[in-house]
Amino acid sequence: MLKKPNILVVGSFMMDLIASTRRAPGSGETVVGLKFQTAPGGKGANQAVQCARLGARVTMVGQVGDDAFGKAMVDTARASGVDVSHVSVDPKESSGMGHITLEVTEHGAQNRITICPGANFTLTVEDVAWLKDEIGRYDLLMMQFELPMDVIETVAGWARDAGVIVMINPAPAAPMSERLLACTTYLSPNEHEAAQLADHPIDVSHGVDMADVAAVSRALRARGVKNLIITLGENGSIAAGEDGIHHTPCVRMPHVADPTAAGDSFVAAFCTGLTAGLPQGEALAFASHAAALTVSRMGAMPSLPTVDEVQALLTERKYAGFDPRILDALK
């Protein structure tokens, strides 16, 4: 029987400014785009919203600016069921912003993203000091790399000391200290981030090169990573731990509209499924189905599916790992 998990997300808010184009411009070049739109996002907020839409109880800790973007992002998270009472406002800094160029071709869509962290990077350890005594009431802590690293390392240490599962999604890629690695229960990079952390490439040009995956896994486990989950886009995901390396295939959709929040959807769904009571392999399958729905829609937060939608896709695709009806416990 599944339970409703209690998840803490300490992370970022970013308003995404999305320009769709048939061809991304080269250096010094101007192209005529297809469409422009805005969508609330940020890796932390995306993951918090996804967990909430999948049935978890979610508390979000972060910071926005005193502007229209900040209000819109917090309102969207609140409307999805996220507790945003611990999201602070910096009156002197703008909200974070992500500039996304979405190249749309007959083969799908690829994105190029530049972020300006704004108020996300003015969050301090003192701002989140209340967590030191409260963090033990959560089942799992999720963090990403769109906040100051001293905040990330400190909160991870508090969670480890309290016996809370710590999921680190090291995106965008940045070096990880031994202090942070020692606090990490699950590390979930994509193939580029994993290659950078391990200083070893992963070739996915013709499927997944398992020799590369094994080398990356060995390198990161040697640094103390207990459980490694590498997302590989259309090549699915890899889980590496004490019981070896396991591949979960991608759940393909007829059309890829926007891959922007796919990784956020995946890691959030995995954390929700795992802390709800699904075995790791089934939690990964749950995550793959959630991410498949996400890439079929435009925008970051707007594309994130509900538990009803993931349940329907599991049924449609005849997933046999568990009866999708057990997800009713999350509603």
Secondary structure, DSSP 8 states (H G I E B T S, - for coil): -----EEEEE---EEEEEEEESS---TT-----SEEEEEEE-HHHHHHHHHHHTT-EEEEEEEEESSHHHHHHHHHHHHTT-EEEEEEEETTS--EEEEEEEEEETTEEEEEEEEE-GGGGG--TGGGTTHHHHGGG-SEEEEESSS-HHHHHHHHHHHHHTT-EEEEE--S-----HHHHHH-SEE--BHHHHHHHHT-----TTS--HHHHHHHHHHHHHTT-SEEEEE-GGG-EEEEETTEEEEE-----S-----TTHHHHHHHHHHHHHHHT--HHHHHHHHHHHHHHHHTSSSSGGG---HHHHHHHHHHTT--SS-GGGGGGG-
